[in-house]
Each structure stands twice: as C-alpha cells, then as structure tokens.
C-alpha cells in the first residue's frame, strides 16, 4: 500500500480534526470535493467518513452550494435545452397521505406552465414515491435529460428519476439503510435545477433546513425560490397547519407565513394509499376537503412565487379558480 496521501484525504481531514480544529468547507472546497466524488475519485471509505462527518457537523448553505455546483457542472444538456418555468423536486415519498402535490403540478402544466420534476425512490421503506405514482396514472417517466426535454415540449411536464439524472448521487442516496442516517445528498439533489428554471420549489421535513436551502439558493444565483416544510417532506402544503416559508424573490431573501386552510383540522392518515383516488379526485368522481385544500394550497404557493402576487389570498383565489376550471377528462397534458 502506498504511503502517499490520497488527494481526497484533505477534505476528510478538514471535517474530522476534532472540536478545536474542525471547520466547514469553503464553497470552493465543497465543489472540488463533490467533483471528485461524482467522478469516482474518492474511495468508499473516504466517502462514508466524509458524509457522516458532514452529518454530525451539519452542512451549511455555502457547502451545499459548492456541492450543487459540482453536480451541475457534470450535466450534459440537450441542445437546444427546453425552457422550464419551475424546477420541482420530489425526494421524500409519502406514507400518511397520497401525493396530492402531483395534481398541483399537473394543473400548472395544463395551464401552460412548464414543470420539470426530479426525484428518487426506494431509499425509505413504506413510502409511496412519485415515479410509482406517475406510472400508475399512465404518465410517462423520462430516462434522460433529452427525453425529459421532449416531454416538456409536448406535455409541459416531465419527471426524471435521480438514477438517470445523476447516477452517482442516486447511489449515494441509496446508502441511507447502510448508514442509518440521511446524508447531505438529499439536500443537494433537491437543488440541482439542471435546466436553470427561474423558479425552484422545495419541500423539506426538518424546519432548520429552510435556512440552508435559502442560503444555498442565494449563493447559486437563484432568482426565485421557495422552500417549506411540506407533508412528509414533499412540496405539499398541510391544510390544517400554519405553513412557514423561506423565499428568494428577485434575488432577495425573505420569509412568509401562510395560514391554515382548514379550521380545527387533524391531519388524517390514509391507510389504503390507493393511487386511483388521485384520478377520482381530479375527475370529480370523488370529493375530499383535505385533498382539495392540499392541492389548491400547494398550487397557491407556486402561483404567488411565480407571479409575485402581493397577497396569499389572491394566490389562493386563483388556485381555486384553476382547480374548478380544470379539464376533468384529462389528467395533465396529453401526448
């Protein structure tokens, strides 16, 4: 075995020198370290140590920004790249309620907004993930950025699994059962925005990550971003709860609170998680106050972020109008 120090060892050392000497990575160091990881130049032992040291320390906004920069630098985009309005991440999966947010995104697509959604699946047992849901609804899943571009051009909506968007990041997310903990990759993946959409929307589970997302978005030069604690960690408003958000509007950081939509509402648990109910709610064959509030409430946050409305009430009113006027015979945009 060579006694020469491995090039990646410096980044492990920065994070693991003990309480007195450990420090955070600079944005440049974070970018360089992630570039090595994504190119397969870090050894498995180094990767495990690096990820868990970050987890113990807790990643910071500038570190996440550097990691995202490295990932973005390795994308091969189709030419010409499609124009995308909203980058919508989906990495948590649902276990208490169906993914009502999908109907919010598809309704935006039906009304001319171009949505690029990306996510991962299978890393946490017992959850319903976006890919499985879309396939059950008959909505095609892309397998490359080029195919996603075609879907956006024809349907205003595309979903691309992380396994196809960034196979290496996907492999790292799948380490969660081995490590027993989530890694910073869950945050990185949410912020990839490969098509440089002017608006990114992110859902998280742990509230303290809102500030990290906001800080990273500012460093990445994102002009418009909104992040909030969504149901199950997805981009889905909880109708019976106050929704706190962190925002970036025209490059300026802010925050906003959205009031509950349902009074005295206890969040129900759906024991069946029957995907067919999504179609039934969309078509009007079934009604569900909670579901419709989740759909329109999530839609309202997207609309306010996109249009820059001066009030939540105006955004909610438009969301409810779009929901009432949806094409019930067509879920999203037809091929």
C-alpha positions as CSV (number, residue, x, y, z in Angstrom):
1,X,0.0,0.0,0.0
2,X,1.3,3.4,-0.9
3,X,2.2,5.8,1.9
4,X,1.4,8.8,-0.2
5,X,-1.7,10.7,0.9
6,X,-4.8,10.3,-1.2
7,X,-5.9,13.6,-2.8
8,X,-9.4,13.3,-1.2
9,X,-8.0,12.9,2.3
10,X,-7.6,16.7,2.7
11,X,-11.4,17.1,2.7
12,X,-12.0,14.4,5.3
13,X,-9.3,16.0,7.4
14,X,-10.9,19.4,7.3
15,X,-14.1,18.0,8.7
16,X,-12.6,15.5,11.2
17,X,-9.8,17.1,13.1
18,X,-11.7,17.4,16.4
19,X,-13.7,20.2,18.1
20,X,-10.8,22.7,18.2
21,X,-9.6,22.3,14.6
22,X,-12.6,21.1,12.6
23,X,-14.1,23.7,10.3
24,X,-16.6,23.9,7.5
25,X,-15.6,23.5,3.8
26,X,-15.3,26.7,1.8
27,X,-17.6,26.8,-1.3
28,X,-14.6,26.1,-3.5
29,X,-13.5,23.1,-1.3
30,X,-17.0,21.7,-1.3
31,X,-17.2,22.0,-5.1
32,X,-13.8,20.3,-5.5
33,X,-14.7,17.5,-3.1
34,X,-18.0,16.7,-4.7
35,X,-16.5,16.8,-8.1
36,X,-14.1,14.1,-7.0
37,X,-16.9,12.1,-5.5
38,X,-19.0,12.3,-8.6
39,X,-16.1,11.3,-10.9
40,X,-15.5,8.2,-8.7
41,X,-12.1,9.5,-7.5
42,X,-12.9,9.2,-3.7
43,X,-12.5,5.8,-2.1
44,X,-15.6,4.2,-0.5
45,X,-14.1,4.5,3.0
46,X,-13.4,8.2,2.4
47,X,-17.0,8.8,1.1
48,X,-18.6,7.2,4.1
49,X,-16.4,9.2,6.5
50,X,-17.0,12.4,4.6
51,X,-20.8,12.1,4.5
52,X,-21.1,11.2,8.2
53,X,-18.7,13.9,9.3
54,X,-20.9,16.4,7.4
55,X,-24.0,14.9,9.0
56,X,-22.6,15.3,12.5
57,X,-21.4,18.8,11.9
58,X,-24.5,19.7,9.9
59,X,-23.9,21.1,6.4
60,X,-24.1,24.8,5.8
61,X,-25.5,26.8,2.9
62,X,-22.2,27.5,1.3
63,X,-21.2,23.9,1.4
64,X,-24.4,22.8,-0.3
65,X,-24.0,25.5,-2.9
66,X,-20.5,24.1,-3.7
67,X,-21.8,20.5,-3.9
68,X,-24.6,21.6,-6.2
69,X,-22.2,23.5,-8.5
70,X,-20.1,20.4,-8.9
71,X,-23.1,18.3,-9.9
72,X,-24.4,20.9,-12.3
73,X,-21.1,21.0,-14.0
74,X,-21.3,17.4,-15.0
75,X,-24.7,17.6,-16.7
76,X,-24.9,17.1,-20.4
77,X,-27.9,19.1,-21.5
78,X,-29.8,18.5,-24.8
79,X,-29.4,21.2,-27.5
80,X,-31.4,23.2,-27.6
81,X,-32.4,22.9,-23.9
82,X,-36.1,23.4,-23.2
83,X,-37.4,26.4,-21.4
84,X,-38.6,25.4,-18.0
85,X,-40.6,27.6,-15.7
86,X,-40.5,25.6,-12.4
87,X,-38.0,23.1,-11.1
88,X,-39.9,20.8,-8.7
89,X,-38.1,18.3,-6.6
90,X,-39.6,15.2,-5.1
91,X,-37.3,13.1,-2.8
92,X,-39.2,12.2,0.3
93,X,-42.1,10.0,-0.7
94,X,-45.4,9.8,1.1
95,X,-46.7,7.5,3.8
96,X,-49.6,9.3,5.5
97,X,-51.4,10.9,2.5
98,X,-51.4,10.4,-1.2
99,X,-49.1,12.7,-3.2
100,X,-51.7,15.4,-3.8
101,X,-48.9,17.8,-4.9
102,X,-48.7,15.9,-8.2
103,X,-52.2,17.2,-9.1
104,X,-51.0,20.7,-8.3
105,X,-48.0,20.3,-10.7
106,X,-50.1,18.7,-13.4
107,X,-52.7,21.5,-13.1
108,X,-50.0,24.1,-13.6
109,X,-48.9,22.1,-16.7
110,X,-52.5,22.1,-18.0
111,X,-52.5,25.8,-17.7
112,X,-49.3,26.3,-19.7
113,X,-46.6,26.2,-17.1
114,X,-43.6,24.1,-17.9
115,X,-42.7,21.8,-15.0
116,X,-39.5,19.8,-14.6
117,X,-39.8,17.3,-11.7
118,X,-37.0,15.1,-10.5
119,X,-36.7,12.7,-7.5
120,X,-35.6,9.4,-6.0
121,X,-37.4,6.4,-4.8
122,X,-36.9,3.3,-2.6
123,X,-34.5,4.7,-0.1
124,X,-37.0,4.6,2.8
125,X,-39.3,1.6,3.1
126,X,-43.1,2.0,3.4
127,X,-43.3,5.2,1.3
128,X,-45.1,5.8,-1.9
129,X,-42.8,7.6,-4.4
130,X,-43.5,9.9,-7.4
131,X,-42.2,7.5,-10.1
132,X,-44.5,4.7,-9.0
133,X,-47.5,7.1,-8.8
134,X,-46.9,8.6,-12.2
135,X,-46.5,5.2,-13.8
136,X,-49.8,4.0,-12.2
137,X,-51.5,7.2,-13.6
138,X,-50.3,6.4,-17.1
139,X,-47.9,9.5,-17.2
140,X,-44.6,8.6,-18.8
141,X,-41.3,8.9,-16.9
142,X,-38.3,10.2,-18.7
143,X,-34.9,8.3,-18.6
144,X,-32.6,11.1,-19.7
145,X,-32.4,14.9,-19.8
146,X,-33.1,14.7,-23.6
147,X,-36.2,12.6,-23.1
148,X,-37.3,15.0,-20.3
149,X,-36.9,17.9,-22.7
150,X,-39.2,16.1,-25.2
151,X,-41.8,15.6,-22.5
152,X,-41.7,19.2,-21.5
153,X,-42.1,20.3,-25.1
154,X,-45.1,18.0,-25.7
155,X,-46.8,17.9,-22.3
156,X,-45.4,20.8,-20.2
157,X,-44.4,18.3,-17.6
158,X,-41.5,15.8,-17.2
159,X,-40.3,13.6,-14.4
160,X,-36.8,12.3,-14.4
161,X,-35.5,9.9,-11.7
162,X,-32.3,10.8,-10.0
163,X,-30.9,7.5,-11.1
164,X,-31.0,8.9,-14.7
165,X,-30.2,12.5,-13.8
166,X,-27.2,11.8,-11.7
167,X,-26.5,8.0,-11.2
168,X,-23.7,8.7,-8.7
169,X,-25.9,10.9,-6.4
170,X,-28.6,8.2,-6.7
171,X,-26.1,5.6,-5.5
172,X,-25.2,7.7,-2.5
173,X,-28.8,8.3,-1.5
174,X,-29.3,4.5,-1.6
175,X,-26.7,4.3,1.2
176,X,-29.2,5.5,3.8
177,X,-30.2,2.0,5.0
178,X,-26.4,1.2,5.4
179,X,-25.5,4.4,7.2
180,X,-28.7,4.6,9.2
181,X,-28.9,8.3,8.5
182,X,-29.7,10.7,5.7
183,X,-26.8,12.4,4.0
184,X,-26.4,15.9,2.5
185,X,-27.2,14.4,-0.9
186,X,-30.9,14.7,-0.1
187,X,-30.4,18.5,0.1
188,X,-28.1,18.6,-2.9
189,X,-30.4,16.7,-5.1
190,X,-33.4,18.9,-4.3
191,X,-31.4,21.9,-5.6
192,X,-30.0,20.5,-8.9
193,X,-32.2,22.6,-11.3
194,X,-30.4,21.2,-14.4
195,X,-32.5,23.3,-16.8
196,X,-31.9,26.6,-14.9
197,X,-35.6,27.2,-14.3
198,X,-36.3,30.7,-13.0
199,X,-38.3,29.3,-10.1
200,X,-37.3,26.4,-7.8
201,X,-39.7,24.9,-5.2
202,X,-38.5,22.7,-2.5
203,X,-40.1,20.7,0.3
204,X,-38.3,19.6,3.4
205,X,-39.1,17.8,6.6
206,X,-36.8,19.4,9.2
207,X,-37.6,23.1,9.5
208,X,-34.0,24.2,10.1
209,X,-33.1,23.1,6.6
210,X,-35.2,26.0,5.2
211,X,-32.4,28.5,6.0
212,X,-29.8,26.2,4.5
213,X,-31.8,26.0,1.2
214,X,-32.3,29.7,1.2
215,X,-28.6,30.5,1.8
216,X,-27.5,28.0,-0.9
217,X,-30.0,29.4,-3.4
218,X,-28.6,32.9,-2.9
219,X,-25.1,31.7,-3.4
220,X,-26.1,29.8,-6.5
221,X,-27.6,32.9,-8.0
222,X,-31.2,31.6,-7.9
223,X,-33.5,34.5,-8.6
224,X,-36.7,32.9,-7.2
225,X,-37.1,30.1,-4.7
226,X,-39.5,29.0,-2.1
227,X,-39.0,26.2,0.5
228,X,-41.3,25.0,3.2
229,X,-41.9,22.0,5.5
230,X,-44.3,20.0,3.4
231,X,-46.4,17.0,4.2
232,X,-44.0,14.1,4.6
233,X,-41.2,16.3,3.4
234,X,-42.6,16.8,-0.1
235,X,-43.7,20.0,-1.7
236,X,-47.2,19.8,-0.4
237,X,-49.0,22.2,1.9
238,X,-50.5,20.8,5.1
239,X,-54.0,22.3,5.1
240,X,-54.5,22.3,8.8
241,X,-51.2,23.8,9.7
242,X,-49.5,27.2,9.5
243,X,-47.0,27.0,6.7
244,X,-43.8,28.9,7.2
245,X,-41.7,29.5,4.1
246,X,-38.3,30.9,3.2
247,X,-38.1,32.7,-0.1
248,X,-35.9,34.3,-2.6
249,X,-37.7,36.9,-4.8
250,X,-35.7,38.6,-7.5
251,X,-32.5,37.6,-5.7
252,X,-33.6,38.9,-2.3
253,X,-34.1,36.7,0.7
254,X,-37.4,36.8,2.6
255,X,-40.0,34.8,4.6
256,X,-43.7,34.4,4.6
257,X,-46.3,32.6,6.7
258,X,-49.4,31.0,5.1
259,X,-52.4,30.5,7.4
260,X,-54.2,27.1,7.7
261,X,-56.8,26.4,5.1
262,X,-58.9,24.1,7.2
263,X,-60.1,25.0,10.7
264,X,-59.5,22.6,13.6
265,X,-58.3,20.0,11.1
266,X,-56.4,17.0,12.3
267,X,-54.3,15.6,9.5
268,X,-55.9,12.3,8.5
269,X,-53.9,9.2,7.8
270,X,-54.9,7.3,4.7
271,X,-54.4,3.5,5.5
272,X,-55.0,2.5,1.9
273,X,-52.9,4.9,-0.1
274,X,-54.9,3.9,-3.3
275,X,-53.4,5.8,-6.2
276,X,-56.7,5.5,-8.1
277,X,-58.1,8.1,-5.7
278,X,-55.9,10.8,-7.4
279,X,-57.7,10.2,-10.6
280,X,-61.1,10.1,-8.9
281,X,-60.5,13.5,-7.2
282,X,-59.2,15.0,-10.4
283,X,-62.2,13.8,-12.4
284,X,-64.7,14.9,-9.8
285,X,-65.9,11.3,-9.2
286,X,-64.9,11.7,-5.6
287,X,-64.6,14.7,-3.2
288,X,-62.2,15.2,-0.3
289,X,-61.9,18.5,1.5
290,X,-58.4,17.7,2.8
291,X,-57.2,16.7,-0.6
292,X,-58.6,19.7,-2.4
293,X,-57.1,22.0,0.2
294,X,-53.7,20.4,-0.1
295,X,-53.9,20.7,-3.9
296,X,-55.0,24.3,-4.1
297,X,-52.9,25.4,-1.1
298,X,-49.7,24.0,-2.7
299,X,-50.7,25.5,-6.1
300,X,-51.2,28.9,-4.4
301,X,-47.6,28.9,-3.1
302,X,-46.3,28.2,-6.6
303,X,-48.5,30.8,-8.2
304,X,-47.5,33.5,-5.7
305,X,-43.9,32.7,-6.2
306,X,-44.3,32.8,-10.0
307,X,-46.4,35.9,-10.4
308,X,-45.2,37.8,-7.3
309,X,-48.7,38.4,-6.0
310,X,-48.9,40.8,-3.1
311,X,-51.2,38.6,-1.0
312,X,-51.7,34.9,-0.2
313,X,-55.4,35.4,-0.6
314,X,-55.1,36.4,-4.2
315,X,-52.9,33.4,-5.0
316,X,-55.3,31.1,-3.2
317,X,-58.3,32.5,-5.1
318,X,-56.5,31.9,-8.4
319,X,-55.6,28.4,-7.4
320,X,-59.2,27.6,-6.5
321,X,-60.3,29.0,-9.8
322,X,-57.9,26.9,-11.8
323,X,-59.0,23.8,-9.8
324,X,-62.7,24.5,-10.6
325,X,-61.9,25.1,-14.3
326,X,-59.6,22.1,-14.8
327,X,-60.2,19.7,-17.7
328,X,-61.5,16.8,-15.6
329,X,-61.3,14.4,-18.6
330,X,-57.6,15.0,-19.0
331,X,-55.0,14.5,-16.2
332,X,-52.3,16.9,-17.2
333,X,-51.2,17.4,-20.8
334,X,-52.0,14.7,-23.3
335,X,-49.2,13.3,-25.6
